[in-house]
Amino acid sequence: MKVSESFETVLKNRDLKLDKKDLGDGGIAFLGLYSEGEAEFPFSVVFDDSEDRTDYQITYEGIGNGRDFGLDLFDVLYSINRLNQELVAYYTLLVDSDGELFIRYVGRVTPFETFTLYELLVIGSKIASEVRRTLLELKNGNDL
């Protein structure tokens, strides 16, 4: 059994429907959108399909843009470092060159460990929401 088949079984058992995309050369992506209140976070799980151990990456985007929070670059980087130490657990909060904030988790999985992958995906949605809420509080309270 391949990792993708095992992961699809876990998703089906949990009644979670994600779009599956073939990336070529054995690469697979599962894409979804997590919604909480007015906030929506596009997310993806990407890995090379294998019957053995393979690396994977979970990414949650749409957390916000540092510029939208009215914070200068220093404040954004300071906040990211603080949140990485205090809040994001296994994930890492990152900022790209345009100021877009996202969280990412990188790990390894076998076809027999895909439930753990699912659990990390679920935890990521909660972390993304909490990071966004914390950044909005920083914006509103200027509590840097």
C-alpha positions in Angstrom: 0.0 0.0 0.0 1.2 3.5 -0.8 1.2 6.5 1.5 -1.5 8.2 -0.6 -3.8 5.2 -0.5 -3.4 4.9 3.3 -3.9 8.7 3.7 -7.1 8.6 1.6 -8.5 5.8 3.8 -7.9 7.9 6.9 -9.5 11.0 5.3 -12.5 8.9 4.2 -12.9 7.4 7.7 -12.8 10.9 9.1 -15.2 12.2 6.4 -12.7 14.9 5.3 -12.8 15.6 1.6 -9.7 17.1 0.1 -8.7 17.6 -3.5 -6.0 15.3 -4.7 -3.6 16.6 -7.3 -0.9 14.6 -9.1 2.3 16.7 -9.2 4.2 14.4 -11.5 7.2 12.3 -10.8 5.3 10.6 -7.9 4.5 13.8 -6.2 1.0 14.0 -4.6 -0.8 17.0 -3.1 -3.9 17.0 -1.0 -5.5 20.5 -1.0 -8.2 21.9 1.3 -9.6 25.0 2.9 -10.1 25.3 6.6 -12.7 27.8 7.8 -13.2 29.2 11.2 -15.6 32.1 11.5 -14.6 34.6 8.9 -11.1 33.3 8.6 -10.2 30.8 5.8 -6.9 29.1 5.5 -5.9 27.2 2.4 -3.8 24.2 3.3 -1.9 21.5 1.5 -0.2 18.2 2.3 2.5 17.3 -0.2 4.7 14.2 -0.4 6.3 11.8 -2.9 4.1 8.7 -3.0 5.8 5.6 -1.8 5.3 2.2 -0.2 8.2 3.1 2.1 9.0 6.1 4.4 8.7 9.4 2.6 9.0 13.1 3.5 5.9 15.3 3.6 5.1 18.9 4.2 1.9 20.5 5.6 1.4 24.2 4.9 -1.3 26.6 6.0 -1.5 29.8 4.1 -3.7 32.9 4.4 -2.8 33.6 8.0 -2.3 37.2 7.0 0.2 39.7 5.7 2.5 41.4 8.1 1.8 44.7 6.4 -1.9 44.2 6.8 -1.4 44.0 10.5 0.1 47.5 10.5 3.4 46.1 11.8 6.8 47.1 10.5 9.3 44.4 9.5 11.1 44.3 12.8 7.8 43.9 14.7 6.7 41.2 12.3 10.0 39.3 12.7 10.0 39.8 16.5 6.4 38.5 16.7 7.2 35.5 14.5 10.2 34.5 16.7 8.1 34.9 19.8 5.2 32.9 18.4 7.6 30.2 17.2 8.8 29.8 20.7 5.5 30.0 22.5 2.6 28.9 20.3 3.2 27.0 17.1 4.4 23.7 18.6 5.6 21.4 15.8 4.9 23.9 13.1 7.1 26.8 12.1 5.6 30.3 11.4 7.3 31.9 8.4 7.1 35.1 6.4 7.8 35.3 2.7 9.4 38.2 0.8 5.9 39.8 0.3 5.1 39.7 4.0 2.7 36.8 3.7 2.6 34.7 6.9 2.2 30.9 6.8 2.9 27.9 9.0 4.6 24.8 7.8 5.4 21.3 9.2 7.8 18.9 7.7 8.0 15.3 8.6 8.3 11.7 7.5 5.6 9.1 7.2 5.1 5.5 6.1 1.8 4.0 4.8 1.2 2.7 8.4 1.6 6.1 10.1 -0.9 8.3 8.1 -3.3 8.7 11.0 -0.5 10.7 12.7 -0.2 12.8 9.6 -3.9 13.4 9.8 -3.7 14.4 13.4 -0.9 16.9 12.7 -3.0 18.3 9.9 -5.9 18.9 12.3 -3.6 20.4 14.9 -2.3 22.8 12.2 -5.7 24.3 11.6 -6.0 25.2 15.3 -2.5 26.6 15.3 -3.2 28.7 12.2 -6.3 30.1 13.8 -4.5 30.9 17.1 -1.6 32.6 15.3 -4.0 34.8 13.3 -6.0 35.6 16.5 -2.8 36.5 18.3 -1.5 38.7 15.5 -4.9 40.5 15.4 -4.6 41.1 19.1 -1.1 42.5 18.6 -2.4 44.8 15.8 -5.3 46.1 18.0 -3.4 46.4 21.2 0.1 47.2 19.8 1.3 44.8 22.5 4.6 43.9 21.0 
